[in-house]
Amino acid sequence: MKSSVIIFPGSNCDRDMDVALKKFGFKNQMIWHNDKSIPKSDLIVLPGGFSYGDYLRCGSIASKSNIIKSVIDFANSGGLVLGICNGFQILTETALLPGILQQNKYLNFICKNVYVKVRDKKNKYFKNIKKEILELHIAHNEGNYFCSKDELKSLEDNSQIAVTYCDQKGLENDENNPNGALKNIAGIFNKNKNVLGMMPHPERMIDKYLSGEDGSLFFENLLGNLQ
């Protein structure tokens, strides 16, 4: 399976994603944001980091990069597009996903492990995954997901909520919501479920020496569903 990771100025998780994808069997390519086309790929990843320093609105400048038209065309043709953290923000700025990512509720940068509950498995990202509750890592200042009432109803009606913040047993409440996100939302799909945006970083949890391996389950499962 072939993957492509888009590099934006300021990205700091593109190499981490490259390592993770290659570890689990993807043939990965690194694509510069000013390129206008993407080589043949089964998966495109918009990585975490702080593209353009997160100035203006997080992800907004990156959404105007030359490569984005190819990303949008790929997504609209049914190709898998994964946006992590800043990549999730870019996906909302390009309207590939609904809603916005606001500044965290308590106006502070959060960097810690969290638990998330897998809410929908009828997709290539989570079908057959071995665990319902995953321990992953977050590192963001603008991860507070918000959308309109109509958008939320559509997300719920179409099972587009991918993962939600919870505790180790799966309980969802304000105490287990690190950034104030609406309905504890940590990640969402588009209606066709080929585009996934989520704030937690699976690529940071692929080795026991990195404080956890639940990210390994995500990548192994994804590759298995693509083969």
N, C-alpha and C positions, 0 to 999 in steps of 0.2 A: 504494500500500500504506500502511496506517495502523499506526502504532506508538504505544505508550504507555510512558513512563518514569516509574517510581514514585520520588517524592522522600521520603526519610526525613530526620529531623533529624540533621545531621552528615554526610550524603552530600556528597562533594566531586567526584564524577565525573558527576553527573547532567547538568550543562550540557554537559560534554564529549561525552557520549553523544547529547544532543539535537543538537549541532552535527554529529556524525558521521552520524547517521541522516538528517538533512535534506540533508546534502551529497550523499548517494547516492540521494536520491529518495523517502525515506519522508516521509509527512505525520505528523509527530510531535506528541504531546500530553504535557504534564507533569501528572502526577496526584499529589496530596498523599496521604500515607500514611493520613490519618484519613478520607479519603473511603471510601464503602462500595461504590461501583460503578465500573467502568471502561468508558469509551466503547467503541464497536465498534472492535476492533483486530485486526490480523493478527499482531502481535508485541507482547509485553509484556517490558520490560527492567527488571530489578532491578540498579541501577548499583553501581559501586564507591564506596568512601568508608568512613567510619567511623560507621555509623548508631548513634546514641545513644552515641558515643564508644567503641564496642566494649567497653562495660562488661559485667560478668557474663561471658557467653560471646559471642563475636563473632557477631552476627546474631540472637541469641536474642530480644532485646527487640523488634527489628524484625519478627520472625516472629509477634508478637502484635498487630500493627497492624490496624486495621479493614479495610484494603484487601486483606489477605492472603487472606481467604476467597474474594474474587472472583478473585484470582490462582490459587488452588488449583482453583477451579471451572473456570476458563478452561483450565488445564493438563490437568485430567482430561477435558475435552471434546475434547482434541486440539490446542488452541491452542499456538502457539510461545511459550515462555517462556525468556528468556536471562538468566542471572545472572552478572555479572562481579565477581570478587574478593569484596567483602562481599556482593554479590548471590548468589554461589555459596554462601557461608556461610549465608545466609538460606534458600536452597533445601534445604540439608541439615537445618536446624533445623525446617523445615516438613514434612520427610520426603518432599518431592517428589523428592529425590535421596538415595541411601544414603550412609552414612559421616559423617565429621566433618572439620573443619579445625582442626588443632592448632597450637600455637605452633611457629615455625620451629625446625629442629634445633639451630641455634647461638644461639637466643634473641635474635636481632637482627632489626631491621627491614631489609628488603631492597628496594632501589629501583634497578632496572637493566634493560637489555634482555636478553632471553633468546631462545633458539631453541626452538620446539616442533614436534613431528612430528604431522601429521594422521594419525590411526590408523583412522578410519572415515569413508567418504564416502557411505554409504547413508542419507543424511538431508538435510534441507533446508538445514542450516547449511554443509555442506562439499561437497555434490555439485557436481561440475564446477569446483571451485576449481583454480586454475592452478598452484599450488605445493604440494609435499609438506611442505616445511620453511618455517615462518614465523618471522620475527623480530618479536617483540612485547615489550611492557613489563610488568614486574611491580612492585608497590609494596604490600608487606604484611608483617605480623608474624605472622599466623596463616594460613599457606598450606600447611601440612604435612598433606596428605591422608592419612587413615587409615580403614580399614574392617575388618570381621571377615573371617576366611578364607572363610566362606560367601558374604558379600557380594562379595568379590573374585572368587571363582569365578563368581558370577552375572554380574558385570561383564564378565569375560573370555569366558564362554560366550555371552553375548548381544551381544558387540561394543559394549559401552557405554563403553569407554574412548575418549574423543574426541581428546584431544591429550596428548602426553607431552613432558617436558623432554628436550632433546638438545643436541648441538653443531651447528655449521653444516653438517656432513655427515650428520647424522641419528643419530650414535652416542649411545646412552643408557647412562649409567653414573653413579656417585656424584658424579663431578667435575662433571657437567652437571645435577645435581639441586640447585637452589639452596636448597631448604627442608627436604629430607629426606622428601619425599612418597613414600608407598608406590608402588613400581613406577614411579617418576618421573611419577606421574599429575599432569597440570596441568588436566585437565577431563574431565567425564563426562556421559553422557546418562542419562535414565530409560529404561525398557525400550522405550517407544514412540518414543524419540528426538525427541520434540517439546520436551523440556525439556533445556537445556544449561547447565551451570555450569562456569566455568573461571576460574582465577586471573589469567592474562594479560589485559591491557587492549588490545583491538584499536582502541578509540576514540582511543588515544594515539599511534597510528601510521598516520595518514591523510594525511600531508603530508611531503614531503622535508625540510621545515624542522623537523619534529618528530622527526628522526633516522631516519625510515623510513616506508614506505608499505604494508607488508604487511597492516596493518589494513584498508586500502582494498580489498584482494582479498577479505577476509572479508565486508565489507558489500556490495560489488558482487555477489558470488556469492550471498549470502543473498537480496538483492532479486531477482536473476534467477531464483532457484528458487521464489520466491513468486508471480511474475507468470504 
